[in-house]
Amino acid sequence: MERGNREVSDDEARAILRAIDDEATDARIAKALLVKSMKMFRDMGFDHTALGVDTANQTGALQLYESVGYKTVRTETFYRKGM
């Protein structure tokens, strides 16, 4: 099921954080947005949330997610080849 730009299932909500204006990338803003979305999903009746992150990025996203309680449950490998 899809609600707005959020992909959801009966028992799971997936939050997708996109890049914010460069001047608004303060970690406190990102954390506040993440916590707010988690509360919103809980209020909607979801049991848990899930998200994906590129662990190679240097933005601190992984540390942010871990700081609010997210745990790694699966890892994926992607391959790319220039043509």
ROSE-4610 file (N, C-alpha, C; in Angstrom, 1 decimal, always signed):
// ROSE-4610
residu = [M/M/M/E/E/E/R/R/R/G/G/G/N/N/N/R/R/R/E/E/E/V/V/V/S/S/S/D/D/D/D/D/D/E/E/E/A/A/A/R/R/R/A/A/A/I/I/I/L/L/L/R/R/R/A/A/A/I/I/I/D/D/D/D/D/D/E/E/E/A/A/A/T/T/T/D/D/D/A/A/A/R/R/R/I/I/I/A/A/A/K/K/K/A/A/A/L/L/L/L/L/L/V/V/V/K/K/K/S/S/S/M/M/M/K/K/K/M/M/M/F/F/F/R/R/R/D/D/D/M/M/M/G/G/G/F/F/F/D/D/D/H/H/H/T/T/T/A/A/A/L/L/L/G/G/G/V/V/V/D/D/D/T/T/T/A/A/A/N/N/N/Q/Q/Q/T/T/T/G/G/G/A/A/A/L/L/L/Q/Q/Q/L/L/L/Y/Y/Y/E/E/E/S/S/S/V/V/V/G/G/G/Y/Y/Y/K/K/K/T/T/T/V/V/V/R/R/R/T/T/T/E/E/E/T/T/T/F/F/F/Y/Y/Y/R/R/R/K/K/K/G/G/G/M/M/M]
num = [1/1/1/2/2/2/3/3/3/4/4/4/5/5/5/6/6/6/7/7/7/8/8/8/9/9/9/10/10/10/11/11/11/12/12/12/13/13/13/14/14/14/15/15/15/16/16/16/17/17/17/18/18/18/19/19/19/20/20/20/21/21/21/22/22/22/23/23/23/24/24/24/25/25/25/26/26/26/27/27/27/28/28/28/29/29/29/30/30/30/31/31/31/32/32/32/33/33/33/34/34/34/35/35/35/36/36/36/37/37/37/38/38/38/39/39/39/40/40/40/41/41/41/42/42/42/43/43/43/44/44/44/45/45/45/46/46/46/47/47/47/48/48/48/49/49/49/50/50/50/51/51/51/52/52/52/53/53/53/54/54/54/55/55/55/56/56/56/57/57/57/58/58/58/59/59/59/60/60/60/61/61/61/62/62/62/63/63/63/64/64/64/65/65/65/66/66/66/67/67/67/68/68/68/69/69/69/70/70/70/71/71/71/72/72/72/73/73/73/74/74/74/75/75/75/76/76/76/77/77/77/78/78/78/79/79/79/80/80/80/81/81/81/82/82/82/83/83/83]
x = [+0.8/+0.0/+0.9/+0.5/+1.2/+0.4/+1.0/+0.3/+1.2/+0.8/+1.6/+2.9/+4.0/+5.3/+5.9/+5.1/+5.6/+5.0/+5.9/+5.5/+5.2/+4.1/+3.7/+3.1/+3.2/+2.5/+1.7/+1.0/+0.1/+0.8/+2.0/+2.7/+4.0/+4.3/+5.6/+5.4/+6.1/+6.2/+7.6/+7.8/+9.2/+9.3/+10.3/+10.5/+11.7/+11.5/+12.6/+13.0/+14.2/+14.7/+15.5/+15.2/+15.9/+16.8/+17.7/+18.6/+17.8/+18.2/+17.5/+18.4/+17.8/+18.6/+19.9/+21.0/+22.3/+22.4/+21.7/+21.7/+21.0/+20.1/+19.3/+19.7/+21.0/+21.4/+21.9/+21.7/+22.1/+21.6/+22.4/+22.1/+20.8/+20.7/+19.5/+18.2/+18.2/+17.0/+16.7/+17.7/+17.5/+17.0/+17.5/+17.1/+15.7/+15.3/+14.0/+13.0/+13.3/+12.4/+12.2/+13.3/+13.3/+12.4/+12.6/+11.8/+10.3/+10.1/+8.7/+8.0/+8.7/+8.1/+7.9/+8.8/+8.6/+7.3/+7.1/+5.9/+4.7/+4.8/+3.6/+3.3/+4.2/+4.0/+3.4/+3.9/+3.3/+1.8/+1.6/+0.2/-0.7/-0.2/-0.9/-1.2/-0.6/-0.8/+0.2/+1.4/+2.4/+3.2/+3.7/+4.5/+5.9/+6.4/+7.9/+8.1/+9.2/+9.6/+10.9/+11.1/+12.4/+12.9/+14.2/+14.7/+16.0/+16.5/+17.7/+18.7/+20.0/+21.1/+22.3/+23.0/+24.2/+25.3/+25.8/+26.8/+28.1/+28.3/+29.6/+29.5/+28.3/+28.2/+28.8/+29.3/+30.1/+29.2/+27.9/+27.0/+26.7/+27.0/+26.6/+25.2/+24.6/+23.2/+23.1/+24.1/+24.0/+24.1/+25.0/+25.1/+23.8/+23.2/+21.9/+20.8/+20.7/+19.7/+19.9/+21.2/+21.5/+21.3/+21.4/+21.2/+19.8/+18.9/+17.4/+16.9/+17.8/+17.4/+17.3/+17.6/+17.5/+18.7/+18.4/+19.4/+19.5/+20.7/+20.9/+20.2/+19.4/+18.7/+19.1/+19.6/+20.0/+20.9/+21.9/+22.8/+22.7/+22.9/+22.9/+24.1/+24.5/+25.6/+25.1/+25.5/+25.1/+26.4/+26.3/+27.4/+27.1/+28.2/+28.0/+29.2/+28.9/+30.0/+29.7/+30.7/+30.6/+30.6/+29.9/+29.8/+30.6]
y = [-1.2/+0.0/+1.2/+2.3/+3.5/+4.7/+5.4/+6.6/+7.8/+8.7/+9.8/+9.3/+9.7/+9.3/+8.2/+7.6/+6.6/+5.2/+4.3/+2.9/+2.2/+1.7/+1.0/-0.3/-1.2/-2.5/-2.5/-3.6/-3.6/-3.4/-3.9/-3.8/-3.1/-2.4/-1.7/-0.4/+0.6/+1.9/+2.1/+2.6/+2.9/+4.4/+4.9/+6.3/+6.6/+7.5/+7.8/+9.2/+9.4/+10.8/+11.1/+12.3/+12.8/+13.9/+14.3/+15.4/+16.6/+17.4/+18.6/+19.8/+20.9/+22.1/+22.1/+22.4/+22.4/+23.2/+24.3/+25.1/+24.5/+23.5/+22.9/+21.5/+21.1/+19.8/+19.5/+20.5/+20.4/+19.0/+18.3/+17.0/+17.1/+18.2/+18.3/+18.3/+19.0/+19.0/+17.7/+17.0/+15.6/+14.7/+14.8/+13.9/+14.2/+15.5/+15.9/+15.4/+15.5/+15.0/+13.5/+12.8/+11.4/+10.9/+11.6/+11.2/+11.6/+12.7/+13.1/+12.1/+11.6/+10.6/+9.3/+8.9/+7.7/+7.8/+8.9/+9.1/+9.1/+9.7/+9.7/+8.3/+7.5/+6.1/+5.3/+5.5/+4.9/+5.3/+6.6/+7.1/+6.5/+6.2/+5.6/+4.1/+3.5/+2.2/+1.2/+1.6/+0.7/+0.2/-1.0/-1.7/-1.3/-1.0/-0.6/+0.1/+0.7/+1.4/+0.8/+1.0/+0.5/+1.5/+1.6/+2.5/+1.9/+2.5/+2.0/+3.1/+2.8/+3.8/+3.2/+4.2/+3.8/+4.0/+2.9/+3.0/+3.6/+3.8/+4.4/+5.9/+6.5/+7.9/+8.5/+9.7/+10.4/+11.4/+11.3/+12.4/+12.1/+10.9/+10.5/+10.0/+9.6/+9.1/+7.8/+6.9/+5.6/+5.9/+6.8/+7.1/+7.7/+8.6/+9.2/+8.1/+7.2/+6.1/+5.3/+4.9/+4.1/+4.9/+6.2/+7.0/+7.1/+6.8/+6.8/+5.3/+4.3/+3.0/+2.0/+2.5/+1.5/+0.6/-0.7/-1.8/-2.3/-2.8/-3.4/-4.8/-5.0/-6.3/-7.0/-6.3/-6.9/-6.0/-6.5/-5.8/-6.3/-5.4/-5.7/-5.2/-5.9/-5.5/-5.1/-4.0/-3.6/-3.5/-4.0/-3.9/-2.9/-2.3/-1.3/-1.4/-1.3/-1.4/-0.4/+0.4/+1.4/+0.7/+1.4/+0.8/+1.7]
z = [+0.0/+0.0/+0.0/-0.7/-0.7/-0.1/+0.7/+1.3/+1.0/+0.2/-0.2/-0.8/-0.2/-0.7/+0.2/+1.1/+2.0/+1.5/+1.4/+1.1/+2.5/+2.6/+3.9/+3.7/+4.6/+4.6/+5.9/+6.2/+7.3/+8.6/+8.7/+10.0/+10.0/+8.9/+8.8/+8.0/+8.5/+7.8/+7.4/+6.2/+5.7/+5.6/+6.3/+6.3/+5.3/+4.4/+3.4/+3.7/+4.2/+4.4/+3.1/+2.6/+1.4/+1.8/+1.0/+1.2/+1.5/+2.5/+2.8/+2.3/+2.1/+1.7/+2.5/+1.8/+2.4/+3.7/+3.8/+4.9/+6.1/+5.8/+6.9/+7.2/+7.0/+7.2/+8.6/+9.5/+10.9/+11.4/+12.2/+12.7/+13.6/+14.3/+15.2/+14.4/+13.3/+12.4/+11.9/+11.4/+10.9/+11.9/+13.1/+14.2/+14.6/+14.7/+15.0/+14.0/+12.7/+11.6/+11.7/+12.0/+12.1/+13.3/+14.5/+15.7/+15.4/+14.8/+14.5/+13.6/+12.6/+11.7/+12.4/+13.3/+14.1/+15.0/+15.6/+16.4/+15.5/+14.3/+13.4/+13.0/+12.7/+12.3/+13.5/+14.7/+15.9/+16.1/+15.9/+16.1/+15.0/+13.8/+12.7/+13.0/+14.1/+14.4/+14.0/+13.5/+13.0/+14.2/+14.1/+15.1/+15.1/+13.9/+13.8/+12.5/+12.3/+11.1/+10.6/+9.3/+8.7/+7.7/+7.5/+6.5/+5.9/+4.9/+4.2/+4.3/+4.3/+4.3/+3.6/+2.9/+2.3/+3.3/+3.8/+4.9/+4.5/+3.2/+2.8/+2.8/+2.9/+2.9/+4.1/+4.0/+5.1/+5.8/+5.7/+6.3/+7.7/+8.2/+9.5/+9.7/+8.5/+8.6/+9.4/+9.2/+10.0/+11.5/+11.9/+13.3/+13.8/+13.0/+13.3/+13.6/+12.7/+12.8/+14.0/+14.2/+15.4/+16.7/+16.7/+17.9/+18.4/+17.5/+17.9/+18.0/+17.9/+18.2/+17.0/+15.8/+14.7/+14.8/+14.4/+14.4/+13.0/+12.6/+11.3/+11.3/+10.3/+10.2/+8.9/+7.9/+6.6/+5.9/+5.2/+4.4/+2.9/+2.0/+0.6/-0.1/-1.2/-2.0/-3.4/-3.9/-5.3/-6.1/-7.4/-8.3/-9.4/-9.9/-11.0/-11.9/-13.2/-14.2/-15.3/-15.6/-16.6/-18.0/-19.0/-20.3/-21.3]
